[in-house]
């Protein structure tokens, strides 16, 4: 049985075109439209397991048919606003939503747990929110069963004041690696990945034409990561490589990214892309 990942948002924090930006890359994206218009990062696996909850989640519901009332599990990579926007969870409570069933559970790091707790305790209807939205802290390299998937949080190389997560997600003998936001992976993550074949690898490529590697990645960094993944037995001939989470500061439009990615066999994500593997 195949697994499907749909890329709902494929931009970095400010979107593309950037919300207040007049740079050439943003002007060109506005003029060309189509795959060059990118919202904040989010993906959904098999229509049921959501990864991240940006401010654009409502747009993704309208535009892409994301069935938010039926979503009960959300993996959060980290708490930067373009990946975690908790205010909209208020609208899962009575007075805003009817016919709501079950609890929506957020899964992520210790910062997520603290942020969720502060968010809830600050609200007068805190007990109602707790009945609708819960939060569970995960531990790096310790697998958890979430919505029928075996999910293992791995460490990213991203924010210095937060333990950010990448995710290995497994079901039906399919193994997906969701790898943004991050630079070149920490040693502990590389050690974990040795000998674990991956069917789809989704990688941060925020900086595009520029090499960075310490907080995000560009095409040159992704190439290094892919070579190492192959050397340790993660990437095989049928592995799908998808690059995503693009910033206008990387200065390449969709067709220009494809021109650089195609020789390596990589898929360039765009908003709405579905990949089955």
TAURUR-V392289 format. One record per residue. N is the residue number from 1. SS is DSSP state (@ for helix, = for strand, . for the rest). PHI is phi as a letter, one per 30 degrees, with the letter a starting at -180 (none if undefined). D_FIRST is the distance of its C-alpha to the first C-alpha in whole Angstrom. Layout:
BEGIN
n=N ss=SS phi=PHI d_first=D_FIRST
n=N ss=SS phi=PHI d_first=D_FIRST
END
This chain:
BEGIN
n=1 ss=. phi=none d_first=0
n=2 ss=. phi=d d_first=4
n=3 ss=. phi=c d_first=7
n=4 ss== phi=b d_first=10
n=5 ss== phi=b d_first=13
n=6 ss== phi=c d_first=16
n=7 ss== phi=d d_first=20
n=8 ss== phi=d d_first=22
n=9 ss== phi=b d_first=25
n=10 ss=. phi=b d_first=26
n=11 ss== phi=c d_first=30
n=12 ss=. phi=d d_first=32
n=13 ss=. phi=e d_first=34
n=14 ss=. phi=c d_first=36
n=15 ss=. phi=i d_first=34
n=16 ss== phi=b d_first=35
n=17 ss=. phi=d d_first=37
n=18 ss=. phi=d d_first=39
n=19 ss=. phi=e d_first=40
n=20 ss=. phi=b d_first=44
n=21 ss=. phi=c d_first=43
n=22 ss=. phi=c d_first=45
n=23 ss=. phi=d d_first=44
n=24 ss=@ phi=e d_first=44
n=25 ss=@ phi=d d_first=40
n=26 ss=@ phi=d d_first=40
n=27 ss=@ phi=d d_first=42
n=28 ss=@ phi=d d_first=40
n=29 ss=@ phi=d d_first=37
n=30 ss=@ phi=d d_first=39
n=31 ss=@ phi=d d_first=40
n=32 ss=@ phi=d d_first=37
n=33 ss=. phi=i d_first=35
n=34 ss=@ phi=h d_first=31
n=35 ss=@ phi=d d_first=29
n=36 ss=@ phi=d d_first=32
n=37 ss=. phi=c d_first=32
n=38 ss== phi=b d_first=30
n=39 ss=. phi=c d_first=30
n=40 ss== phi=d d_first=29
n=41 ss=. phi=d d_first=26
n=42 ss== phi=a d_first=23
n=43 ss== phi=b d_first=20
n=44 ss== phi=b d_first=17
n=45 ss== phi=c d_first=13
n=46 ss=. phi=h d_first=11
n=47 ss=. phi=i d_first=15
n=48 ss=. phi=b d_first=16
n=49 ss== phi=c d_first=16
n=50 ss== phi=c d_first=19
n=51 ss== phi=c d_first=21
n=52 ss=. phi=i d_first=25
n=53 ss== phi=b d_first=27
n=54 ss=. phi=d d_first=30
n=55 ss=. phi=d d_first=32
n=56 ss=. phi=d d_first=30
n=57 ss=@ phi=e d_first=28
n=58 ss=@ phi=d d_first=30
n=59 ss=@ phi=d d_first=30
n=60 ss=@ phi=d d_first=26
n=61 ss=@ phi=d d_first=26
n=62 ss=@ phi=d d_first=28
n=63 ss=@ phi=d d_first=27
n=64 ss=@ phi=c d_first=23
n=65 ss=. phi=i d_first=23
n=66 ss=. phi=d d_first=22
n=67 ss=. phi=c d_first=22
n=68 ss=@ phi=d d_first=24
n=69 ss=@ phi=e d_first=25
n=70 ss=@ phi=c d_first=22
n=71 ss=. phi=d d_first=21
n=72 ss=. phi=b d_first=22
n=73 ss== phi=b d_first=21
n=74 ss== phi=b d_first=22
n=75 ss== phi=d d_first=22
n=76 ss=. phi=c d_first=26
n=77 ss=. phi=d d_first=26
n=78 ss=. phi=a d_first=30
n=79 ss=. phi=c d_first=33
n=80 ss=. phi=e d_first=34
n=81 ss=. phi=e d_first=35
n=82 ss=. phi=d d_first=32
n=83 ss=. phi=b d_first=29
n=84 ss== phi=b d_first=31
n=85 ss=. phi=b d_first=33
n=86 ss=@ phi=d d_first=34
n=87 ss=@ phi=e d_first=36
n=88 ss=@ phi=d d_first=34
n=89 ss=@ phi=d d_first=33
n=90 ss=@ phi=e d_first=36
n=91 ss=@ phi=d d_first=35
n=92 ss=@ phi=c d_first=32
n=93 ss=. phi=c d_first=36
n=94 ss=. phi=e d_first=38
n=95 ss=. phi=j d_first=40
n=96 ss=. phi=c d_first=37
n=97 ss=. phi=b d_first=34
n=98 ss=. phi=c d_first=34
n=99 ss=. phi=i d_first=31
n=100 ss=. phi=d d_first=30
n=101 ss=. phi=b d_first=28
n=102 ss=. phi=i d_first=27
n=103 ss=. phi=c d_first=28
n=104 ss== phi=c d_first=26
n=105 ss== phi=c d_first=26
n=106 ss== phi=c d_first=26
n=107 ss== phi=b d_first=26
n=108 ss== phi=l d_first=27
n=109 ss=. phi=d d_first=31
n=110 ss=@ phi=d d_first=34
n=111 ss=@ phi=d d_first=35
n=112 ss=@ phi=e d_first=33
n=113 ss=@ phi=d d_first=34
n=114 ss=@ phi=d d_first=38
n=115 ss=@ phi=d d_first=37
n=116 ss=@ phi=d d_first=35
n=117 ss=@ phi=d d_first=38
n=118 ss=@ phi=d d_first=41
n=119 ss=@ phi=d d_first=39
n=120 ss=@ phi=d d_first=39
n=121 ss=@ phi=d d_first=43
n=122 ss=. phi=d d_first=44
n=123 ss=. phi=c d_first=43
n=124 ss=. phi=d d_first=46
n=125 ss=. phi=c d_first=43
n=126 ss=@ phi=e d_first=41
n=127 ss=@ phi=d d_first=40
n=128 ss=@ phi=d d_first=39
n=129 ss=@ phi=d d_first=36
n=130 ss=@ phi=d d_first=35
n=131 ss=@ phi=d d_first=34
n=132 ss=@ phi=c d_first=32
n=133 ss== phi=b d_first=31
n=134 ss== phi=c d_first=30
n=135 ss== phi=b d_first=30
n=136 ss== phi=b d_first=29
n=137 ss== phi=d d_first=30
n=138 ss=. phi=c d_first=28
n=139 ss=. phi=c d_first=29
n=140 ss=. phi=e d_first=28
n=141 ss=. phi=i d_first=26
n=142 ss=. phi=c d_first=26
n=143 ss== phi=d d_first=22
n=144 ss== phi=b d_first=21
n=145 ss== phi=c d_first=19
n=146 ss== phi=b d_first=19
n=147 ss=. phi=h d_first=17
n=148 ss=. phi=i d_first=14
n=149 ss== phi=c d_first=14
n=150 ss== phi=c d_first=16
n=151 ss== phi=c d_first=18
n=152 ss== phi=b d_first=21
n=153 ss== phi=d d_first=24
n=154 ss== phi=c d_first=25
n=155 ss== phi=d d_first=29
n=156 ss=. phi=c d_first=29
n=157 ss=. phi=c d_first=33
n=158 ss=. phi=b d_first=34
n=159 ss=. phi=e d_first=36
n=160 ss=. phi=d d_first=39
n=161 ss=. phi=c d_first=40
n=162 ss=. phi=a d_first=36
n=163 ss=. phi=d d_first=34
n=164 ss=. phi=d d_first=31
n=165 ss== phi=c d_first=27
n=166 ss== phi=c d_first=24
n=167 ss== phi=b d_first=21
n=168 ss== phi=c d_first=18
n=169 ss== phi=b d_first=15
n=170 ss== phi=b d_first=12
n=171 ss== phi=a d_first=9
n=172 ss=. phi=h d_first=7
n=173 ss=. phi=i d_first=9
n=174 ss== phi=c d_first=9
n=175 ss== phi=b d_first=12
n=176 ss== phi=c d_first=14
n=177 ss== phi=c d_first=18
n=178 ss== phi=c d_first=20
n=179 ss== phi=b d_first=23
n=180 ss=. phi=b d_first=26
n=181 ss=. phi=d d_first=29
n=182 ss=. phi=a d_first=30
n=183 ss=. phi=c d_first=32
n=184 ss=. phi=e d_first=32
n=185 ss=. phi=d d_first=30
n=186 ss=. phi=d d_first=32
n=187 ss=@ phi=e d_first=33
n=188 ss=@ phi=d d_first=31
n=189 ss=@ phi=d d_first=28
n=190 ss=@ phi=d d_first=28
n=191 ss=@ phi=d d_first=29
n=192 ss=@ phi=d d_first=26
n=193 ss=@ phi=d d_first=24
n=194 ss=. phi=e d_first=25
n=195 ss=. phi=i d_first=23
n=196 ss=. phi=c d_first=20
n=197 ss=. phi=d d_first=17
n=198 ss=. phi=c d_first=16
n=199 ss=. phi=d d_first=13
n=200 ss== phi=b d_first=14
n=201 ss== phi=b d_first=18
n=202 ss== phi=c d_first=20
n=203 ss== phi=b d_first=24
n=204 ss== phi=d d_first=27
n=205 ss=. phi=b d_first=29
n=206 ss=. phi=e d_first=32
n=207 ss=. phi=d d_first=35
n=208 ss== phi=h d_first=33
n=209 ss=. phi=d d_first=36
n=210 ss=. phi=c d_first=38
n=211 ss=. phi=d d_first=37
n=212 ss=. phi=b d_first=37
n=213 ss=. phi=i d_first=35
n=214 ss=. phi=c d_first=37
n=215 ss=. phi=b d_first=35
n=216 ss=. phi=b d_first=33
n=217 ss=. phi=b d_first=32
n=218 ss== phi=c d_first=33
n=219 ss=@ phi=d d_first=31
n=220 ss=@ phi=d d_first=34
n=221 ss=@ phi=d d_first=32
n=222 ss=@ phi=d d_first=29
n=223 ss=@ phi=d d_first=30
n=224 ss=@ phi=d d_first=31
n=225 ss=@ phi=d d_first=28
n=226 ss=@ phi=d d_first=26
n=227 ss=@ phi=d d_first=28
n=228 ss=@ phi=d d_first=28
n=229 ss=@ phi=e d_first=25
n=230 ss=@ phi=d d_first=25
n=231 ss=@ phi=d d_first=28
n=232 ss=. phi=c d_first=26
n=233 ss=. phi=i d_first=23
n=234 ss=. phi=c d_first=21
n=235 ss=. phi=c d_first=20
n=236 ss=. phi=b d_first=19
n=237 ss=. phi=d d_first=19
n=238 ss=. phi=c d_first=15
n=239 ss=. phi=d d_first=16
n=240 ss== phi=d d_first=16
n=241 ss== phi=c d_first=19
n=242 ss== phi=b d_first=20
n=243 ss== phi=c d_first=24
n=244 ss== phi=a d_first=25
n=245 ss=. phi=i d_first=28
n=246 ss== phi=c d_first=30
n=247 ss=. phi=c d_first=34
n=248 ss=@ phi=d d_first=37
n=249 ss=@ phi=d d_first=39
n=250 ss=@ phi=d d_first=37
n=251 ss=. phi=i d_first=38
n=252 ss=. phi=c d_first=36
n=253 ss=. phi=d d_first=34
n=254 ss=@ phi=e d_first=31
n=255 ss=@ phi=d d_first=32
n=256 ss=@ phi=d d_first=34
n=257 ss=@ phi=d d_first=31
n=258 ss=@ phi=d d_first=29
n=259 ss=@ phi=d d_first=32
n=260 ss=@ phi=d d_first=32
n=261 ss=@ phi=d d_first=28
n=262 ss=@ phi=e d_first=27
n=263 ss=@ phi=d d_first=29
n=264 ss=@ phi=c d_first=27
n=265 ss=. phi=i d_first=23
n=266 ss=. phi=d d_first=23
n=267 ss== phi=c d_first=21
n=268 ss== phi=c d_first=24
n=269 ss=. phi=d d_first=23
n=270 ss=. phi=b d_first=24
n=271 ss=. phi=d d_first=24
n=272 ss=. phi=j d_first=22
n=273 ss=. phi=d d_first=19
n=274 ss== phi=c d_first=16
n=275 ss== phi=b d_first=14
n=276 ss== phi=c d_first=10
n=277 ss=. phi=b d_first=9
END
